[in-house]
Amino acid sequence: MEPELKEGNQVLVSTLNFNNLKGPKKMRDSFVGPSTIIKLIGKNAVEFKLINEFYRKHPVFPVSLVNSYFQTEEDKFPCRKKNPTPPEIV
């Protein structure tokens, strides 16, 4: 299923074709972002505002290399401490 893409949405971009990332391939992040969609180019491509780390990359990617980004509670409130679950006593 294709992610719903609209201008202004935040998405994650696949690092499948990023050759300049450091470290072994299996230890790298599969996706980077979130990046904001600037415009849709037809049905098959999307132009992004990339994060500073990847400013030299061409900002247009195929839709197949894009995933929707859903903001979590930890992203909204980074200072909030998560209470650990107590151990089960058997």
C-alpha positions as CSV (number, residue, x, y, z in Angstrom):
1,M,0.0,0.0,0.0
2,E,1.4,3.4,-1.0
3,P,1.6,6.1,1.7
4,E,-0.8,9.0,1.4
5,L,1.4,11.8,0.1
6,K,0.4,15.5,0.2
7,E,2.5,18.7,0.1
8,G,3.5,19.6,3.6
9,N,3.4,16.1,5.0
10,Q,6.4,14.6,6.7
11,V,7.8,11.4,5.4
12,L,10.9,9.1,5.9
13,V,13.2,8.6,2.9
14,S,14.8,5.3,2.2
15,T,18.7,5.1,2.3
16,L,18.8,2.2,-0.2
17,N,20.7,4.2,-2.8
18,F,22.7,6.4,-0.4
19,N,26.3,5.4,-1.0
20,N,28.0,7.9,1.3
21,L,26.7,6.7,4.6
22,K,29.3,5.6,7.1
23,G,29.6,2.1,8.6
24,P,28.6,-1.3,7.5
25,K,25.4,-1.5,5.5
26,K,23.5,-3.7,7.9
27,M,24.2,-1.2,10.8
28,R,22.9,1.9,8.9
29,D,19.4,3.3,9.3
30,S,17.0,2.1,6.7
31,F,15.2,5.5,6.5
32,V,16.2,9.1,7.3
33,G,14.0,12.0,8.2
34,P,11.5,13.1,8.7
35,S,11.6,15.3,5.6
36,T,8.9,17.7,4.5
37,I,7.3,17.2,1.0
38,I,7.7,20.4,-1.0
39,K,5.8,19.2,-4.1
40,L,4.5,16.1,-5.9
41,I,5.9,15.5,-9.4
42,G,3.4,13.5,-11.2
43,K,2.3,10.3,-9.5
44,N,5.7,8.7,-9.2
45,A,8.1,11.3,-7.7
46,V,8.2,13.6,-4.7
47,E,10.5,16.6,-4.0
48,F,11.6,17.1,-0.4
49,K,13.3,19.6,1.8
50,L,16.1,17.3,3.0
51,I,17.7,17.5,6.4
52,N,21.1,19.3,6.6
53,E,23.1,16.0,6.5
54,F,21.9,15.3,3.0
55,Y,21.8,18.8,1.5
56,R,24.0,17.7,-1.4
57,K,21.5,14.9,-2.5
58,H,19.1,15.6,-5.3
59,P,15.8,16.3,-3.5
60,V,13.6,14.3,-5.9
61,F,12.9,10.7,-5.0
62,P,10.5,8.0,-6.4
63,V,7.4,7.3,-4.3
64,S,8.6,3.7,-3.8
65,L,11.5,5.0,-1.6
66,V,9.1,6.9,0.8
67,N,7.3,5.9,4.0
68,S,4.8,7.9,6.0
69,Y,6.1,9.4,9.2
70,F,3.9,9.2,12.3
71,Q,5.0,11.4,15.2
72,T,5.2,9.5,18.5
73,E,4.7,10.7,22.1
74,E,8.5,10.6,22.6
75,D,9.0,13.0,19.6
76,K,6.4,15.4,20.9
77,F,7.7,15.4,24.5
78,P,11.5,14.4,24.5
79,C,12.0,15.4,28.2
80,R,9.2,13.1,29.4
81,K,10.5,10.1,31.3
82,K,9.0,6.8,30.5
83,N,8.1,4.7,33.6
84,P,9.7,1.3,33.4
85,T,7.4,-1.6,33.9
86,P,7.9,-3.4,37.3
87,P,9.3,-6.9,37.1
88,E,6.8,-9.8,37.4
89,I,7.1,-11.7,40.7
90,V,6.5,-15.4,40.1
